[in-house]
Structure formats: structure tokens, C-alpha cells
Amino acid sequence: MEQREFGRTGMKVSMLGFGGAEIGRGTDALAVDKLLGSALDAGLNVIDTAECYGESEELIGRVLAHRRQDYYLFTKCGHASGMELDDWEPKLLEKTIDRSLQRLQTDYVDVIHLHSCSEEILRQGDVIGVLQRAKEKGKTRFIGYSGDSTAAVYAIATGVFDSFETSLNIADQEAVELTIPEAKKKGMGIIAKRPVANVAWTKENVDRNDYAYSYWKRLQELEYEFLRDDVSVSVSQALRFTLTVPGVDTAIVGTQNPDRWRQNAALLEKGLLSAEEYRAIRQRWHEIAKSDWIGLT
């Protein structure tokens, strides 16, 4: 698996990373052990999770604490799962960071991201201070912002963050021009989340309350020709698009399927998209995308 320089951090990250949201929804430890163990053995070295992803942090800690030096560990704070207080109250943030370390069975993570924090809260400065103190105390090597649109623009402009995680895929391209170029100028490592648009085009119908609904609706209008191909071909094209976007260092993909990592890695065997393929997708986006098609958290 090819690795890329992760901004100014000095880390070299695998092009594909593991997103921990899905395993937090009732996956047993044996399945997670098989899934993550095989992924690490095959060259993946980025695991991204969050304190609000159910049991995700606990499962990762339980099955991978003994291999802590084999991967970069990213988590997020700001949605205080299980605590009846303001999500962005500084003392609570500090407690959730400590709780994350306990769950992950580690003394430190490589990056802590503020999880979709609003511009209003960012401007107050307190939450940024919490992350900076965590870095000073060695609880995290670097700090980052995970989010989209105008809040992300402000976060990048502060110059304090080392890492930027944002939604990016064939149905979500706002970041290509709005945020990623500036983040890259500032030396930030770039993580693409939701890189295959929840594979929404493979579903005949999607409930309006489903996480993938907005992407499904957009893709009905975008009508990329390659989405008519076999699923393996269309998913490969979508994933390769995300990784072809200039500035992207790694794309995190979540799954509960122990065999999925090798399947995802195989999708990249053709390498990145050609300049012509990339331009076609971008052109279609510019032709069809509406002004309210902003980055989706």
C-alpha cells in the first residue's frame, strides 16, 4: 500500500485508512480483531475513530493495544456521548479526551480532531485551548479539525491545526476548491472521510432519514456514466477519484466485513485516475451541483 506524507507532521500514512464508526454499532471483538489485524498486516497504518462512535474506541483498544506501534491512531472529541453536559464545555472536553485514551488503552493518540465544531464555538477559542493543552501534556502528538464548509475555512485560517478531515467524494466536492488547497498551503495533513459516498448509488431507494440519503439524491442528478458499471468498477472509480484530488493524503473507509480491507485495497490496483477521467468528474460536478450542495458532516 502506497504511503503519503501527512502534511508537516512527519508521518507517512497509507492511502487507505480505517474509519471506526461502523464497528461501534454492535460488532463483536473477534470480528474486529480479524478485520483490523488483517488490515495492518496488509499495509494499512491509519485508524480513525471518535468518542461518540459507540464501542469503537473500546474495541480498537481491546484488540490492538498490543500493536500500538504498528499504526497511527486518530480520534475525535466534541460529541460527549453518555455525558449530560454541553458538548463543547472545556472541562468536559478534557474528560472525554482522557476517557478516549482509557478506552483505546494507550497513553497518547497521534491526532485528536475537534469533531464538527461550529465556527461560533471555534472563535471563542476555549476548545482549541483544550486540544493545545492535551498536546503539551503528551496526550496527543498533533491536533486537528474535522468538518466542512465555512467552519472548516475558519479552522484552517487559524493556523493552529496540524490535520484536516473533511467529507470528499463524487457527490461531495465543495472541499476540492473551498478548503483543501488552503489547508495544504498551511502544511496540514488531509484526511478524506466518506470517500465512496456511502456507495449510495447501489441502492434503489433510500429513506429520507438515512445517512446516505443526501448523496443518493445528488447522484440521481449527477448520473455519472461509470455508476452504470459493475459495482466493483464503480466503487473503484469513486474511491480513486477521492484519492486523485490534489492534497488528499489518506481516505478512511469503514466496514464491519473482515474481508473488505483487502477488497478495498484491490480497487486501487489501477492507481489514480487519469487526468481525463478526473476532469470529467469535476466537469460534471460543476455542471450539475447546486449552490446548497455543501460538504456533509
Salt bridges, closest charged atoms under 4 A:
GLU2 OE2 - ARG4 NE 3.94
GLU5 OE2 - LYS12 NZ 3.83
ASP41 OD1 - ARG67 NH2 3.09
ASP48 OD1 - LYS76 NZ 2.65
GLU51 OE1 - ARG99 NH2 2.42
GLU57 OE1 - ARG103 NH1 3.31
ASP70 OD2 - ARG67 NE 2.81
ASP87 OD2 - HIS79 ND1 3.80
GLU94 OE2 - ARG133 NH2 3.23
ASP98 OD1 - LYS139 NZ 2.79
ASP110 OD2 - ARG68 NH2 3.07
ASP110 OD1 - ARG141 NH1 2.79
GLU119 OE2 - ARG123 NH2 2.86
ASP148 OD2 - LYS193 NZ 3.73
ASP162 OD1 - ARG8 NE 3.18
ASP162 OD2 - LYS135 NZ 3.20
GLU165 OE2 - LYS76 NZ 3.64
GLU165 OE1 - HIS113 ND1 3.93
GLU177 OE2 - ARG282 NH2 2.97
GLU177 OE2 - HIS286 NE2 3.29
GLU182 OE1 - LYS185 NZ 3.89
GLU221 OE1 - LYS290 NZ 2.35
ASP249 OD1 - LYS184 NZ 2.94
GLU287 OE1 - ARG284 NH1 3.68
